[in-house]
Amino acid sequence: MSQFENDDIDSFFAEMQDVKPIASDDKALLHDPEKALAEKQKRAALKVSVRDKLANPLSMEGVKPVPPDDFIHFQQPGIQDGVFKKLRLGKYPLETNVTLSGKTLEQSRDLIYSTIKSSHERGVRALC
């Protein structure tokens, strides 16, 4: 080695003389797969819940209370009056039943929407 290289090495070691190694902890950061999976499932469930709430077209705004014995109905344009009358009079057998007693307004809204959606997918014609 040349004198120049020796001087560089000596200079380097002279500068590094007061440098101390970084103290290492005796603890290792471990990845907990169960905790990570639980967090991932929690985020996925929250995302699905938010998506379902956004996809539900039943509005919570402007809901006015009605007496419990009032008859509530809706006839979509295009449904024949005779078909609606038979449905209203109970001439079609009920295939699905929804009970809303004891539910809050939001719970009822979600239950009705999910029941209508699943009934439509199964081809159910009449539900109450």
PyRosetta script that sets phi, psi and omega in degrees:
from pyrosetta import init, pose_from_sequence

init()
pose = pose_from_sequence("MSQFENDDIDSFFAEMQDVKPIASDDKALLHDPEKALAEKQKRAALKVSVRDKLANPLSMEGVKPVPPDDFIHFQQPGIQDGVFKKLRLGKYPLETNVTLSGKTLEQSRDLIYSTIKSSHERGVRALC")
pose.set_psi(1, 149.7)
pose.set_omega(1, -178.7)
pose.set_phi(2, -84.2)
pose.set_psi(2, 164.4)
pose.set_omega(2, 179.7)
pose.set_phi(3, -60.5)
pose.set_psi(3, -35.2)
pose.set_omega(3, -178.6)
pose.set_phi(4, -64.3)
pose.set_psi(4, -44.1)
pose.set_omega(4, 179.7)
pose.set_phi(5, -66.9)
pose.set_psi(5, -39.4)
pose.set_omega(5, 178.0)
pose.set_phi(6, -63.4)
pose.set_psi(6, -39.9)
pose.set_omega(6, 177.5)
pose.set_phi(7, -64.5)
pose.set_psi(7, -39.8)
pose.set_omega(7, 178.2)
pose.set_phi(8, -62.7)
pose.set_psi(8, -44.7)
pose.set_omega(8, -179.3)
pose.set_phi(9, -65.8)
pose.set_psi(9, -44.4)
pose.set_omega(9, 178.1)
pose.set_phi(10, -62.3)
pose.set_psi(10, -41.1)
pose.set_omega(10, 178.5)
pose.set_phi(11, -63.4)
pose.set_psi(11, -41.8)
pose.set_omega(11, 179.3)
pose.set_phi(12, -61.3)
pose.set_psi(12, -49.9)
pose.set_omega(12, -179.1)
pose.set_phi(13, -65.6)
pose.set_psi(13, -31.9)
pose.set_omega(13, 177.2)
pose.set_phi(14, -65.7)
pose.set_psi(14, -40.6)
pose.set_omega(14, 178.8)
pose.set_phi(15, -70.4)
pose.set_psi(15, -32.5)
pose.set_omega(15, -176.2)
pose.set_phi(16, -86.9)
pose.set_psi(16, -0.3)
pose.set_omega(16, -174.1)
pose.set_phi(17, -61.1)
pose.set_psi(17, -39.1)
pose.set_omega(17, -177.3)
pose.set_phi(18, -94.3)
pose.set_psi(18, 5.1)
pose.set_omega(18, 178.5)
pose.set_phi(19, -79.1)
pose.set_psi(19, 132.2)
pose.set_omega(19, 179.4)
pose.set_phi(20, -111.2)
pose.set_psi(20, 143.0)
pose.set_omega(20, 178.9)
pose.set_phi(21, -63.6)
pose.set_psi(21, 150.0)
pose.set_omega(21, 177.8)
pose.set_phi(22, -69.5)
pose.set_psi(22, 132.1)
pose.set_omega(22, -179.9)
pose.set_phi(23, -71.1)
pose.set_psi(23, 131.7)
pose.set_omega(23, -180.0)
pose.set_phi(24, -100.9)
pose.set_psi(24, 142.0)
pose.set_omega(24, 176.0)
pose.set_phi(25, -78.8)
pose.set_psi(25, 154.9)
pose.set_omega(25, 177.4)
pose.set_phi(26, -84.8)
pose.set_psi(26, 3.7)
pose.set_omega(26, -177.6)
pose.set_phi(27, -99.6)
pose.set_psi(27, 140.2)
pose.set_omega(27, 175.4)
pose.set_phi(28, -111.1)
pose.set_psi(28, 136.5)
pose.set_omega(28, 177.1)
pose.set_phi(29, -80.9)
pose.set_psi(29, 112.2)
pose.set_omega(29, -177.1)
pose.set_phi(30, -102.1)
pose.set_psi(30, 145.8)
pose.set_omega(30, 176.3)
pose.set_phi(31, -88.3)
pose.set_psi(31, 122.5)
pose.set_omega(31, 179.6)
pose.set_phi(32, -95.5)
pose.set_psi(32, 103.9)
pose.set_omega(32, -176.0)
pose.set_phi(33, -64.1)
pose.set_psi(33, -33.5)
pose.set_omega(33, 179.6)
pose.set_phi(34, -66.9)
pose.set_psi(34, -42.6)
pose.set_omega(34, 178.8)
pose.set_phi(35, -66.4)
pose.set_psi(35, -41.1)
pose.set_omega(35, 178.9)
pose.set_phi(36, -64.2)
pose.set_psi(36, -40.3)
pose.set_omega(36, 178.4)
pose.set_phi(37, -65.9)
pose.set_psi(37, -42.0)
pose.set_omega(37, 178.6)
pose.set_phi(38, -62.0)
pose.set_psi(38, -42.7)
pose.set_omega(38, 178.1)
pose.set_phi(39, -64.0)
pose.set_psi(39, -41.3)
pose.set_omega(39, -179.8)
pose.set_phi(40, -64.3)
pose.set_psi(40, -42.6)
pose.set_omega(40, 178.4)
pose.set_phi(41, -65.9)
pose.set_psi(41, -37.6)
pose.set_omega(41, 179.1)
pose.set_phi(42, -64.4)
pose.set_psi(42, -45.0)
pose.set_omega(42, 178.0)
pose.set_phi(43, -63.9)
pose.set_psi(43, -39.5)
pose.set_omega(43, 179.9)
pose.set_phi(44, -65.8)
pose.set_psi(44, -42.3)
pose.set_omega(44, 179.0)
pose.set_phi(45, -64.8)
pose.set_psi(45, -40.2)
pose.set_omega(45, 178.0)
pose.set_phi(46, -64.7)
pose.set_psi(46, -40.8)
pose.set_omega(46, 179.8)
pose.set_phi(47, -64.5)
pose.set_psi(47, -42.1)
pose.set_omega(47, 178.5)
pose.set_phi(48, -65.2)
pose.set_psi(48, -42.1)
pose.set_omega(48, 179.6)
pose.set_phi(49, -61.5)
pose.set_psi(49, -44.4)
pose.set_omega(49, 179.2)
pose.set_phi(50, -65.0)
pose.set_psi(50, -41.9)
pose.set_omega(50, -179.2)
pose.set_phi(51, -64.4)
pose.set_psi(51, -40.7)
pose.set_omega(51, 178.7)
pose.set_phi(52, -64.7)
pose.set_psi(52, -39.0)
pose.set_omega(52, 179.6)
pose.set_phi(53, -67.9)
pose.set_psi(53, -35.9)
pose.set_omega(53, 178.1)
pose.set_phi(54, -73.0)
pose.set_psi(54, -29.9)
pose.set_omega(54, -178.2)
pose.set_phi(55, -80.5)
pose.set_psi(55, -18.0)
pose.set_omega(55, -177.9)
pose.set_phi(56, -77.4)
pose.set_psi(56, 113.6)
pose.set_omega(56, -177.2)
pose.set_phi(57, -79.6)
pose.set_psi(57, -7.5)
pose.set_omega(57, 179.8)
pose.set_phi(58, -72.5)
pose.set_psi(58, 120.1)
pose.set_omega(58, -174.1)
pose.set_phi(59, -86.2)
pose.set_psi(59, 147.5)
pose.set_omega(59, 175.5)
pose.set_phi(60, -95.8)
pose.set_psi(60, -6.3)
pose.set_omega(60, -176.9)
pose.set_phi(61, -86.6)
pose.set_psi(61, 140.3)
pose.set_omega(61, 175.4)
pose.set_phi(62, 73.1)
pose.set_psi(62, 21.5)
pose.set_omega(62, 178.6)
pose.set_phi(63, -78.9)
pose.set_psi(63, 120.4)
pose.set_omega(63, -179.3)
pose.set_phi(64, -106.4)
pose.set_psi(64, 135.1)
pose.set_omega(64, 178.5)
pose.set_phi(65, -65.0)
pose.set_psi(65, 143.1)
pose.set_omega(65, 176.3)
pose.set_phi(66, -125.2)
pose.set_psi(66, 154.6)
pose.set_omega(66, 177.0)
pose.set_phi(67, -61.2)
pose.set_psi(67, 149.2)
pose.set_omega(67, -175.0)
pose.set_phi(68, -64.9)
pose.set_psi(68, -22.6)
pose.set_omega(68, -178.3)
pose.set_phi(69, -97.8)
pose.set_psi(69, 7.9)
pose.set_omega(69, 176.6)
pose.set_phi(70, -71.5)
pose.set_psi(70, 143.7)
pose.set_omega(70, 177.6)
pose.set_phi(71, -88.7)
pose.set_psi(71, 118.2)
pose.set_omega(71, -178.5)
pose.set_phi(72, -107.4)
pose.set_psi(72, 126.6)
pose.set_omega(72, 178.9)
pose.set_phi(73, -148.0)
pose.set_psi(73, 161.2)
pose.set_omega(73, 176.7)
pose.set_phi(74, -148.0)
pose.set_psi(74, 129.7)
pose.set_omega(74, 178.7)
pose.set_phi(75, -114.3)
pose.set_psi(75, 111.3)
pose.set_omega(75, 178.7)
pose.set_phi(76, -63.9)
pose.set_psi(76, 136.3)
pose.set_omega(76, 175.6)
pose.set_phi(77, -57.1)
pose.set_psi(77, 135.0)
pose.set_omega(77, -178.4)
pose.set_phi(78, 105.2)
pose.set_psi(78, -15.3)
pose.set_omega(78, 176.4)
pose.set_phi(79, -84.7)
pose.set_psi(79, 127.5)
pose.set_omega(79, -177.1)
pose.set_phi(80, -64.9)
pose.set_psi(80, 145.8)
pose.set_omega(80, -179.3)
pose.set_phi(81, -60.7)
pose.set_psi(81, -38.1)
pose.set_omega(81, 179.7)
pose.set_phi(82, -64.4)
pose.set_psi(82, -41.9)
pose.set_omega(82, 178.9)
pose.set_phi(83, -65.3)
pose.set_psi(83, -42.5)
pose.set_omega(83, 180.0)
pose.set_phi(84, -65.2)
pose.set_psi(84, -39.7)
pose.set_omega(84, 179.8)
pose.set_phi(85, -64.4)
pose.set_psi(85, -45.0)
pose.set_omega(85, 177.9)
pose.set_phi(86, -61.4)
pose.set_psi(86, -40.3)
pose.set_omega(86, 178.4)
pose.set_phi(87, -64.3)
pose.set_psi(87, -44.5)
pose.set_omega(87, -179.0)
pose.set_phi(88, -65.2)
pose.set_psi(88, -35.5)
pose.set_omega(88, -179.0)
pose.set_phi(89, -84.2)
pose.set_psi(89, -1.4)
pose.set_omega(89, 176.6)
pose.set_phi(90, 80.8)
pose.set_psi(90, 25.8)
pose.set_omega(90, -179.4)
pose.set_phi(91, -76.9)
pose.set_psi(91, -20.8)
pose.set_omega(91, 177.2)
pose.set_phi(92, -94.4)
pose.set_psi(92, 138.9)
pose.set_omega(92, 178.7)
pose.set_phi(93, -69.7)
pose.set_psi(93, 138.0)
pose.set_omega(93, 178.9)
pose.set_phi(94, -77.7)
pose.set_psi(94, 130.8)
pose.set_omega(94, -178.3)
pose.set_phi(95, -103.9)
pose.set_psi(95, -22.6)
pose.set_omega(95, -179.4)
pose.set_phi(96, -140.3)
pose.set_psi(96, 143.6)
pose.set_omega(96, -179.7)
pose.set_phi(97, -127.0)
pose.set_psi(97, 135.1)
pose.set_omega(97, 179.0)
pose.set_phi(98, -119.8)
pose.set_psi(98, 125.9)
pose.set_omega(98, 177.7)
pose.set_phi(99, -108.3)
pose.set_psi(99, 120.8)
pose.set_omega(99, -177.8)
pose.set_phi(100, -105.6)
pose.set_psi(100, 2.3)
pose.set_omega(100, -176.8)
pose.set_phi(101, -64.7)
pose.set_psi(101, 135.3)
pose.set_omega(101, 178.8)
pose.set_phi(102, 80.2)
pose.set_psi(102, 6.4)
pose.set_omega(102, -179.6)
pose.set_phi(103, -100.3)
pose.set_psi(103, 151.0)
pose.set_omega(103, 174.4)
pose.set_phi(104, -77.2)
pose.set_psi(104, 171.9)
pose.set_omega(104, -179.2)
pose.set_phi(105, -62.4)
pose.set_psi(105, -43.3)
pose.set_omega(105, -179.3)
pose.set_phi(106, -68.8)
pose.set_psi(106, -39.8)
pose.set_omega(106, 177.2)
pose.set_phi(107, -63.5)
pose.set_psi(107, -41.4)
pose.set_omega(107, 178.6)
pose.set_phi(108, -63.2)
pose.set_psi(108, -42.9)
pose.set_omega(108, 179.6)
pose.set_phi(109, -59.8)
pose.set_psi(109, -48.1)
pose.set_omega(109, -179.4)
pose.set_phi(110, -65.6)
pose.set_psi(110, -40.8)
pose.set_omega(110, -179.8)
pose.set_phi(111, -65.5)
pose.set_psi(111, -44.7)
pose.set_omega(111, 179.3)
pose.set_phi(112, -62.7)
pose.set_psi(112, -45.3)
pose.set_omega(112, -178.7)
pose.set_phi(113, -63.1)
pose.set_psi(113, -46.7)
pose.set_omega(113, -179.3)
pose.set_phi(114, -65.8)
pose.set_psi(114, -36.3)
pose.set_omega(114, 178.9)
pose.set_phi(115, -67.7)
pose.set_psi(115, -44.5)
pose.set_omega(115, 178.6)
pose.set_phi(116, -63.3)
pose.set_psi(116, -42.7)
pose.set_omega(116, -179.2)
pose.set_phi(117, -63.3)
pose.set_psi(117, -48.4)
pose.set_omega(117, -179.6)
pose.set_phi(118, -68.4)
pose.set_psi(118, -35.7)
pose.set_omega(118, 177.9)
pose.set_phi(119, -65.5)
pose.set_psi(119, -40.3)
pose.set_omega(119, 178.0)
pose.set_phi(120, -63.2)
pose.set_psi(120, -41.2)
pose.set_omega(120, 179.3)
pose.set_phi(121, -65.3)
pose.set_psi(121, -32.6)
pose.set_omega(121, 179.9)
pose.set_phi(122, -86.9)
pose.set_psi(122, -8.0)
pose.set_omega(122, 179.7)
pose.set_phi(123, 83.2)
pose.set_psi(123, 22.6)
pose.set_omega(123, 179.1)
pose.set_phi(124, -72.6)
pose.set_psi(124, 134.2)
pose.set_omega(124, -178.2)
pose.set_phi(125, -95.3)
pose.set_psi(125, -35.7)
pose.set_omega(125, -173.9)
pose.set_phi(126, -131.2)
pose.set_psi(126, 128.3)
pose.set_omega(126, 175.0)
pose.set_phi(127, -141.8)
pose.set_psi(127, 153.4)
pose.set_omega(127, 176.7)
pose.set_phi(128, -138.1)
pose.dump_pdb("model.pdb")
